[in-house]
Amino acid sequence: MKEFDYSSWSLDTILVHSSKLTTVTNKSGKPAVDPISMSTTYLHDNAEVLDQAFSGISPSGETTYVYARQGNPNAQMLEKVLATIERGSGAIVFSSGMAAIHAAFLASGLAPASKILAAQDLYGPTIGMLRTIFVPMGVEVVFHDLCSPDVNEIIKEEQPDVIYVETVSNPLTKVIDLDEISACAKEVGAVSIVDSTFTTPYLVKPIEHGFDIVIHSATKYLGGHGDSTAGVVISARNNITEQLRGYATLLGAMLSPFDSFLITRGLKTLALRMERQCNNALEIAHFLQTHKAVERVHYPGLSSHPQHELASRLLLNHRYGGLLAFELKKQNREAAFRFMDKLRLCLPATTLGDVYSEVSYPPISSHRNLTQSERQKFGITDGCIRLSVGIEDVNDILSDLDQALQS
């Protein structure tokens, strides 16, 4: 099969035909779906060839494998697809989203006396990682509201070495101005990192907006079926990609062949799933906005959202994501639990981005390890519910939410 520049295809087409990006060949006929290479070790013709294989590249330029912790054909396939759709120079897959975040921080060049400027609305375990792993290393971590109109002044005043944000915050769906953040980062010489899990390349490609490093918890929308755990870091620069691969190997965080296969399979329907989930989410947000049991709805697709104009400019395909949050009028744990226990279609789950709708209660899940005062500071009330909208018929989702809210 002759070489072709698949990057000229649209995102939807690349995702469906991702197997064409693989370098694996078979003269007896190449399978349309790449096989799963479950081997721990890889054999070579002789010791000289084995010695060359440790470099990772054969004399002919093909990728070589020696031991599964250093990589495998299925992981390489997934990495090539993700780098292509994110417009990065390279991608490295990891055994979880948290492993990916950890490696991204390490590859950013953090050292004692370095400073991280982070958005205050980060995913709870990410805040926990910064406090328990990097602060004891001597890294200064500063949290600010980076959705603030004064973000330029904040960055100039802090003079950070690394800036870390999320495209859309969890759970209140605050939207980050990627262009302003990346421009400010370049001005002060900081490495810019963004967790783009909630938006996926279907809605935004942060490298095109000037970011150095993009992270996804591939467990969520990229895999999309709730059957695999993975993370990925996509870099705008080759030197960072090589550092990331080194960390994946040394930390034992490489993604297994089977999970790589599952995430690759999930990518084939990413565009279709995101289209349905975004459409459903917008309709549900409008419904909740008028419900008598709901105090407030957080969704970028609503004109009442503080960053609606920014989201409309930043996000592609005229869509705003599949995640929203809302606050019950009864602002207490008992009311939240009654609501969740009444659900019959929507699943009470701590994850998101799957084909089915999932509801979580941030005070006991994503932000469990923060104090109540910290949650209140971030705007996460005791009546806050996060909803990851699935691909079910939207009327069935609405009916389930309505009957549960009656409680």
C-alpha positions as CSV (number, residue, x, y, z in Angstrom):
1,M,0.0,0.0,0.0
2,K,1.6,3.3,-1.1
3,E,2.3,6.1,1.4
4,F,-0.4,8.8,1.7
5,D,-0.7,12.0,3.7
6,Y,-3.6,11.0,5.9
7,S,-3.5,14.2,7.8
8,S,-5.2,15.9,4.8
9,W,-8.4,14.0,5.7
10,S,-11.0,15.3,8.1
11,L,-11.0,14.3,11.7
12,D,-14.0,12.0,11.2
13,T,-12.3,10.1,8.4
14,I,-9.0,9.7,10.1
15,L,-10.7,8.2,13.2
16,V,-12.6,5.6,11.1
17,H,-9.5,4.6,9.0
18,S,-7.0,4.8,11.8
19,S,-5.6,1.4,11.0
20,K,-4.1,2.8,7.8
21,L,-1.7,4.8,9.9
22,T,0.1,1.7,11.2
23,T,3.5,0.7,10.0
24,V,2.7,-3.0,10.5
25,T,2.8,-4.8,7.2
26,N,1.9,-8.3,6.1
27,K,2.7,-9.6,2.7
28,S,0.0,-12.2,2.9
29,G,-2.6,-9.6,3.4
30,K,-2.9,-6.8,5.9
31,P,-5.8,-7.1,8.3
32,A,-8.4,-4.3,8.3
33,V,-8.3,-4.3,12.1
34,D,-4.9,-4.5,13.6
35,P,-4.3,-7.6,15.7
36,I,-3.6,-7.4,19.4
37,S,0.1,-8.1,20.2
38,M,0.0,-9.6,23.7
39,S,3.6,-10.7,23.8
40,T,5.8,-9.5,26.7
41,T,9.0,-9.9,24.7
42,Y,10.0,-9.7,21.0
43,L,12.5,-11.9,19.3
44,H,15.1,-11.0,16.6
45,D,17.2,-12.9,14.1
46,N,20.5,-12.6,15.9
47,A,22.3,-10.8,18.7
48,E,23.4,-8.0,16.4
49,V,19.9,-7.2,15.3
50,L,18.7,-7.5,18.9
51,D,21.3,-4.9,19.9
52,Q,20.1,-2.6,17.2
53,A,16.5,-3.1,18.3
54,F,17.1,-1.6,21.7
55,S,17.4,1.8,20.0
56,G,13.8,1.5,19.0
57,I,14.4,2.1,15.3
58,S,15.7,-0.5,12.8
59,P,18.3,0.4,10.1
60,S,15.4,0.5,7.6
61,G,13.6,3.1,9.8
62,E,10.8,0.8,11.2
63,T,9.9,0.8,14.8
64,T,11.4,-2.1,16.8
65,Y,10.3,-3.8,20.0
66,V,12.2,-5.7,22.6
67,Y,10.2,-5.7,25.8
68,A,6.5,-4.7,26.4
69,R,7.3,-2.0,29.1
70,Q,9.2,-0.1,26.4
71,G,6.3,-0.1,24.0
72,N,4.2,-2.4,21.8
73,P,2.6,-2.3,18.3
74,N,-0.9,-1.5,19.6
75,A,0.3,1.4,21.7
76,Q,2.4,2.8,18.8
77,M,-0.7,2.6,16.6
78,L,-2.8,4.5,19.1
79,E,0.0,7.1,19.6
80,K,0.2,7.8,15.9
81,V,-3.5,8.3,15.5
82,L,-3.7,10.7,18.5
83,A,-0.7,12.7,17.4
84,T,-2.3,13.1,14.0
85,I,-5.7,14.2,15.2
86,E,-4.3,16.6,17.7
87,R,-1.7,18.1,15.2
88,G,1.2,17.2,17.6
89,S,4.7,16.1,16.8
90,G,4.2,13.0,18.9
91,A,2.1,11.2,21.5
92,I,2.8,8.8,24.3
93,V,0.1,6.7,25.9
94,F,0.0,5.8,29.6
95,S,-1.8,3.3,31.8
96,S,-4.1,6.0,33.2
97,G,-4.9,9.7,33.0
98,M,-3.2,10.4,36.3
99,A,0.0,8.7,35.0
100,A,-0.2,10.9,31.9
101,I,-0.5,14.1,34.1
102,H,2.4,13.0,36.2
103,A,4.7,12.4,33.2
104,A,3.7,15.7,31.6
105,F,4.8,17.6,34.7
106,L,8.1,15.8,34.8
107,A,8.7,16.4,31.1
108,S,8.0,20.1,31.5
109,G,11.3,20.4,33.3
110,L,10.1,20.9,36.9
111,A,12.8,21.0,39.5
112,P,13.2,22.3,43.1
113,A,12.3,26.0,43.2
114,S,10.2,25.8,40.0
115,K,6.8,27.3,40.0
116,I,3.5,25.9,38.7
117,L,0.7,28.3,38.1
118,A,-2.5,26.2,38.0
119,A,-6.2,26.9,37.5
120,Q,-8.0,26.8,40.8
121,D,-10.8,24.7,39.3
122,L,-8.7,21.6,38.5
123,Y,-9.9,18.0,38.9
124,G,-9.5,17.1,42.6
125,P,-6.9,14.3,42.3
126,T,-4.7,16.6,40.1
127,I,-4.7,19.1,43.0
128,G,-3.9,16.2,45.3
129,M,-0.9,15.2,43.1
130,L,0.5,18.7,43.0
131,R,0.3,18.9,46.8
132,T,1.5,15.5,47.8
133,I,4.2,14.8,45.1
134,F,5.5,18.1,43.7
135,V,5.3,20.5,46.7
136,P,7.5,18.1,48.8
137,M,10.0,18.1,46.0
138,G,10.4,21.9,46.4
139,V,8.1,22.9,43.6
140,E,6.0,26.0,44.4
141,V,2.3,25.5,43.4
142,V,0.1,28.6,43.1
143,F,-3.6,28.4,42.3
144,H,-5.5,31.2,40.6
145,D,-8.8,31.8,38.8
146,L,-7.3,31.6,35.3
147,C,-10.7,32.4,33.7
148,S,-10.3,35.9,35.2
149,P,-10.2,38.9,32.8
150,D,-7.0,39.7,34.7
151,V,-5.2,36.5,33.7
152,N,-2.5,38.3,31.7
153,E,-1.5,40.3,34.8
154,I,-1.7,37.2,37.0
155,I,0.7,35.3,34.8
156,K,3.1,38.3,34.5
157,E,3.1,38.8,38.3
158,E,3.6,35.1,39.1
159,Q,6.3,34.4,36.5
160,P,5.7,30.7,36.5
161,D,7.8,28.0,34.9
162,V,4.7,25.9,34.0
163,I,1.1,26.9,33.5
164,Y,-1.5,24.1,33.9
165,V,-5.2,24.4,32.9
166,E,-8.2,22.4,31.7
167,T,-10.1,23.4,28.6
168,V,-13.4,23.0,30.5
169,S,-13.4,22.7,34.3
170,N,-14.8,19.9,36.4
171,P,-17.6,20.2,37.3
172,L,-18.7,23.8,36.7
173,T,-17.7,23.9,33.0
174,K,-15.7,27.1,33.1
175,V,-14.0,27.6,29.8
176,I,-10.3,28.6,29.5
177,D,-9.1,31.1,26.9
178,L,-6.5,29.0,25.3
179,D,-5.1,31.7,23.0
180,E,-4.6,34.2,25.8
181,I,-3.1,31.6,28.1
182,S,-0.6,30.3,25.5
183,A,0.4,33.8,24.4
184,C,1.1,34.8,28.0
185,A,3.0,31.6,28.7
186,K,5.3,32.3,25.7
187,E,5.8,35.9,26.9
188,V,7.1,34.7,30.4
189,G,8.9,31.6,29.0
190,A,6.6,29.1,30.7
191,V,5.6,25.6,29.4
192,S,1.9,25.5,28.8
193,I,0.0,22.3,29.6
194,V,-3.7,21.7,29.1
195,D,-6.0,18.8,30.1
196,S,-8.4,18.6,27.2
197,T,-10.3,15.5,28.3
198,F,-13.7,17.1,28.3
199,T,-13.5,18.7,24.8
200,T,-11.5,16.1,22.8
201,P,-10.1,16.9,19.4
202,Y,-13.6,17.0,18.1
203,L,-14.2,20.3,19.8
204,V,-10.7,21.9,20.1
205,K,-7.1,21.1,19.3
206,P,-5.1,23.1,21.9
207,I,-1.7,22.8,20.0
208,E,-3.3,24.8,17.2
209,H,-3.9,27.5,19.9
210,G,-0.2,27.5,20.9
211,F,-0.1,25.0,23.8
212,D,3.1,22.9,24.3
213,I,1.5,19.8,25.9
214,V,-2.0,18.3,25.7
215,I,-3.3,15.6,28.1
216,H,-6.3,13.4,27.8
217,S,-7.7,10.8,30.2
218,A,-8.4,8.4,27.4
219,T,-10.6,6.4,29.8
220,K,-13.3,9.0,29.1
221,Y,-14.5,10.2,25.7
222,L,-11.6,8.8,23.6
223,G,-12.3,5.2,24.7
224,G,-16.0,6.0,25.3
225,H,-17.2,2.6,26.4
226,G,-16.2,2.3,30.1
227,D,-14.1,-0.8,29.5
228,S,-10.5,0.6,29.5
229,T,-8.3,2.9,31.5
230,A,-5.7,5.0,29.8
231,G,-4.1,8.4,29.4
232,V,-2.2,10.2,26.7
233,V,0.2,13.2,26.4
234,I,0.6,14.9,23.0
235,S,3.5,17.2,22.6
236,A,4.1,20.1,20.2
237,R,7.8,19.4,20.2
238,N,9.9,16.2,19.5
239,N,12.2,16.7,22.5
240,I,9.3,16.6,24.9
241,T,7.9,13.5,23.2
242,E,11.2,11.6,23.8
243,Q,11.3,12.7,27.4
244,L,7.7,11.4,27.9
245,R,8.6,8.0,26.3
246,G,11.5,7.8,28.7
247,Y,9.3,8.5,31.7
248,A,6.7,6.0,30.6
249,T,9.4,3.3,30.4
250,L,11.2,4.1,33.6
251,L,8.0,4.6,35.7
252,G,6.4,1.4,34.2
253,A,3.4,3.4,33.0
254,M,3.2,2.1,29.5
255,L,-0.3,1.2,28.2
256,S,-1.0,-2.5,27.6
257,P,-1.7,-3.9,24.1
258,F,-5.3,-4.8,24.9
259,D,-6.2,-1.4,26.4
260,S,-4.4,0.3,23.4
261,F,-6.6,-1.8,21.1
262,L,-9.8,-0.9,23.0
263,I,-9.0,2.9,22.9
264,T,-8.2,2.7,19.2
265,R,-11.5,0.9,18.6
266,G,-13.3,3.6,20.6
267,L,-11.8,6.4,18.5
268,K,-13.5,5.1,15.4
269,T,-16.8,6.4,16.7
270,L,-15.6,9.4,18.6
271,A,-17.1,12.0,16.2
272,L,-20.5,10.3,16.1
273,R,-20.6,9.9,19.9
274,M,-19.5,13.5,20.6
275,E,-22.1,14.8,18.1
276,R,-24.9,13.0,19.9
277,Q,-23.7,13.7,23.4
278,C,-23.2,17.5,22.6
279,N,-26.7,17.7,21.1
280,N,-28.3,15.8,24.0
281,A,-26.4,17.9,26.6
282,L,-27.7,21.2,25.1
283,E,-31.3,20.0,25.1
284,I,-31.0,18.7,28.7
285,A,-29.4,22.0,29.8
286,H,-32.3,24.0,28.5
287,F,-34.7,21.6,30.2
288,L,-33.0,21.8,33.6
289,Q,-32.8,25.6,33.3
290,T,-36.6,25.7,33.7
291,H,-37.1,22.9,36.1
292,K,-38.7,23.9,39.5
293,A,-36.2,21.7,41.5
294,V,-33.1,23.2,39.9
295,E,-31.5,26.4,41.1
296,R,-28.7,26.9,38.4
297,V,-27.3,25.1,35.4
298,H,-23.6,25.2,34.3
299,Y,-23.2,24.6,30.6
300,P,-21.2,26.6,28.0
301,G,-23.9,26.2,25.4
302,L,-26.3,28.4,27.4
303,S,-26.3,32.1,26.8
304,S,-26.3,32.6,30.6
305,H,-22.9,30.9,30.9
306,P,-20.1,33.4,31.8
307,Q,-17.9,32.1,29.0
308,H,-20.6,31.4,26.4
309,E,-19.1,33.8,23.9
310,L,-15.6,32.5,24.4
311,A,-16.9,28.9,24.0
312,S,-18.7,29.8,20.8
313,R,-15.5,31.2,19.4
314,L,-13.2,28.5,20.7
315,L,-15.1,25.2,20.2
316,L,-15.6,23.6,16.8
317,N,-18.7,22.2,15.2
318,H,-21.1,24.7,16.9
319,R,-21.2,22.3,19.9
320,Y,-20.3,22.7,23.6
321,G,-19.4,19.3,25.0
322,G,-21.3,16.4,26.7
323,L,-20.8,17.5,30.3
324,L,-22.8,19.8,32.4
325,A,-23.5,20.5,36.1
326,F,-26.6,21.8,37.9
327,E,-27.5,22.8,41.4
328,L,-30.5,21.6,43.3
329,K,-32.7,24.2,45.0
330,K,-32.2,22.1,48.2
331,Q,-28.5,22.7,48.8
332,N,-27.7,19.6,50.9
333,R,-26.3,16.1,50.7
334,E,-29.6,14.5,51.6
335,A,-31.4,16.0,48.6
336,A,-28.6,15.1,46.3
337,F,-28.6,11.5,47.5
338,R,-32.4,11.2,47.1
339,F,-32.1,12.5,43.5
340,M,-29.4,10.0,42.6
341,D,-31.1,7.0,44.3
342,K,-34.3,7.7,42.2
343,L,-32.5,7.6,38.9
344,R,-33.3,4.5,36.7
345,L,-31.6,5.2,33.4
346,C,-28.7,7.6,34.4
347,L,-26.0,5.7,36.2
348,P,-24.5,6.9,39.5
349,A,-20.8,6.8,38.5
350,T,-17.6,8.6,39.3
351,T,-16.4,8.5,35.7
352,L,-17.7,10.3,32.5
353,G,-17.6,10.3,28.8
354,D,-19.1,6.9,28.2
355,V,-21.9,6.0,25.9
356,Y,-24.4,5.9,28.8
357,S,-25.4,8.9,30.9
358,E,-23.7,9.1,34.3
359,V,-24.4,11.2,37.3
360,S,-21.9,12.0,40.1
361,Y,-21.9,14.1,43.2
362,P,-18.6,16.0,43.3
363,P,-18.4,16.4,47.1
364,I,-18.0,12.6,47.5
365,S,-16.2,11.9,44.2
366,S,-14.0,14.2,42.1
367,H,-13.5,16.7,44.9
368,R,-13.8,14.4,47.9
369,N,-10.4,15.3,49.2
370,L,-10.9,19.0,49.3
371,T,-12.3,20.6,52.4
372,Q,-15.9,22.0,52.4
373,S,-14.5,25.6,52.5
374,E,-12.3,24.9,49.5
375,R,-15.2,23.5,47.5
376,Q,-17.3,26.5,48.4
377,K,-14.5,28.8,47.3
378,F,-14.5,27.1,43.9
379,G,-18.3,27.4,43.7
380,I,-19.0,23.7,44.2
381,T,-22.1,23.6,46.5
382,D,-23.6,20.8,48.5
383,G,-26.4,20.7,45.9
384,C,-24.1,20.4,42.9
385,I,-24.7,17.4,40.5
386,R,-22.5,16.6,37.6
387,L,-24.1,15.0,34.5
388,S,-22.1,13.3,31.8
389,V,-24.6,13.0,29.0
390,G,-24.7,9.7,27.0
391,I,-25.9,8.7,23.5
392,E,-29.3,7.4,24.6
393,D,-32.5,8.9,23.2
394,V,-32.7,12.3,24.8
395,N,-36.3,12.0,25.7
396,D,-35.6,9.0,27.8
397,I,-32.8,10.9,29.6
398,L,-35.1,13.8,30.2
399,S,-37.9,11.6,31.6
400,D,-35.5,9.9,34.0
401,L,-34.1,13.3,35.3
402,D,-37.6,14.7,35.7
403,Q,-38.9,11.8,37.8
404,A,-35.8,11.8,40.0
405,L,-36.0,15.6,40.5
406,Q,-39.6,15.2,41.7
407,S,-38.2,13.6,44.8
